Amino acid sequence: MTNLIEARGLSKSYGSYQALKSVDFSVARGKIVGLVGPNGAGKTTILKAILGLTSYEGELKVLGLEPDRQRHEIMQKVSFIADVAVLPRWLKVENALEFVTEVHPNFNLERAKYFLSKTNIPMKAKVKELSKGMVAQLHLALVMSIEAELLVLDEPTLGLDILFRKEFYNQLLTEFFDEGRSILVTTHQIEEIENLLTDLLFIRDGKIILDASMEEIADKYIEVMVSKENAEKAEALNPVMQRDVFGRKVYLFEGVSREELELLGELHSPSVADLFVAKMKEGK
Amino acid sequence: MNAYTVKSFQALVKREYWEHRGAMFITPMAMAAFFAGIMILGALTGDGLTVNEHKFSFLDHLPEAVEKFEGIDQEERSKGVQIGLYAPMVLFGFVMLIISLFYTLGSLYDERKDRSILFWKSLPISDTTTIASKFISVCILIPALYFVVIAAFQLFLLLFTTVGAWFGGSSGVTIWASSNLFGVLFNCLMSLIVASLWLAPIWAWLMFASSWAKKVAFLWGTLPIFLISIAEGWIFHSSNFIEMVGIRIASGFAILNSNMNNLLGGDMFDVPVWNWYQTFGNMEFWMGLFVSAVFLAGAIYTRRHRDES
């Protein structure tokens, strides 16, 4: 089984509002997939469906199991951080470790203790006595100590300062991620994780509008910095987006060959953020 | 049920204790400490009290009291001591039921309010195991913890009166011999548990309400009961439903204090009183457990399928 997640015709309606409109996608083992979209596009609905937290129509397999019926089995191999501040405030750090050890067959207590020993989190403290950054560190230490095959992160660093955010993803990459696992992550701070991602999923209005690996994106989407005199030539090639930088124009092209573009100016790979803006404006 | 389910279940019950230690254990401990403190303080300062210009001394009266006590017929004496030991159950039992009420109302609502449900749901624990652990917490864990405190307080009462007996010139052995201590302790434990099980349909209903309340779980838990009663009054001009609920609750108190009631001659309550073991022979007890199962199934379904956002 190479695909940890398989969705075919995945749909979800809230009354007459269609949050997901027959979505197809898959997440293969060993990938870090960024699920990116504006608020209300259906990101959280997809994650909730994968985690068995909401009902859905269509076909969805997570580790070969169906989340709406086999949630209990799935959660032994899947972990998630749904939000920064969901650890119960009354829970003591040492009790959190004890509890997860007892309820989770794939939890490695020694690992969790090792992660915590690198922080300033006191074992006797209650969650409510910790700073927001410490709570995130604690949650990450717990989650990274679960031998999960799939880790789902929904805005895991929201409200944390930049040092914590960097450290968060850094640790995730060095201490948790390997070829046997996959991570599915949504975040608004996309520029901070774009170097981490292997694959990208863009979602808009309940539809997937981009599903590609980072290599495919680098091949397909090229940014060219063009001097004023070449501007007309560039516009003739139908750029998907343009912006002005220091008196020069930057055009973003989709599916135009490198050879052709090299004649116009300096080539770059677009940032995910720029690509996102271009894709969100497309057809609007 | 595999080994992990059992282990998870134990961890979940422990979890309930961690979260509610204040209500489940600290509160009754503080009450017991308070009453014990007042009694000790009273004994230390009460001697030499002046009432209506008559100097009154407990110490002077103690030998007289001890003599009187030891002169009573053995059966009557034992009755008196046991009533004294059962008496704290009235207050501690009442507090326990109030605390159980708030515990069940918050049991499935608080985790949604503070969004910690997203953490609990990230662990491989089924909703059935979770809700079973909360139900067992209210029916067994809370009564057991209150029992520990009550037992400690009863021992204090015996020690306290023994010291009093010493000042009255007796060894105090008669008090212990008349106490039927192990019988009293066992009856207390069982009465606490059986009373809570008798009220199980109420706890299960409140847990169900707690699982779907959007706000103010207290209103969602109590309003339907009043609405049904009002509807019944309009349509049938009767009040069977609210009477049934009221009698159920009153009988819970009666079971809790049945031991003392029976020793006192059996007229403490307006409702029929069953001992804890007589309760098992009552059809209504088993029907209550059946109704509880239905409400709990509703709570499990709601927690499982509720869309958390």
Interface residues (C-beta under 8 A of the other chain):
Chain A: T44 K48 L51 L53 T54 S55 R71 H72 E73 M75 Q76 S79 F80 I81 A82 D83 A85 V86 L87 P88 R89 W90 L91 K92 N95 E98 F99 V100 E102 V103 H104 P105 H139 V143
Chain B: Y4 K7 S8 Q10 A11 L12 K14 R15 W18 E19 E111 D114 R115 S116 I117 L118 F119 K121 S122 L123 P124 I125 S126 R304 H305 D307 E308 S309
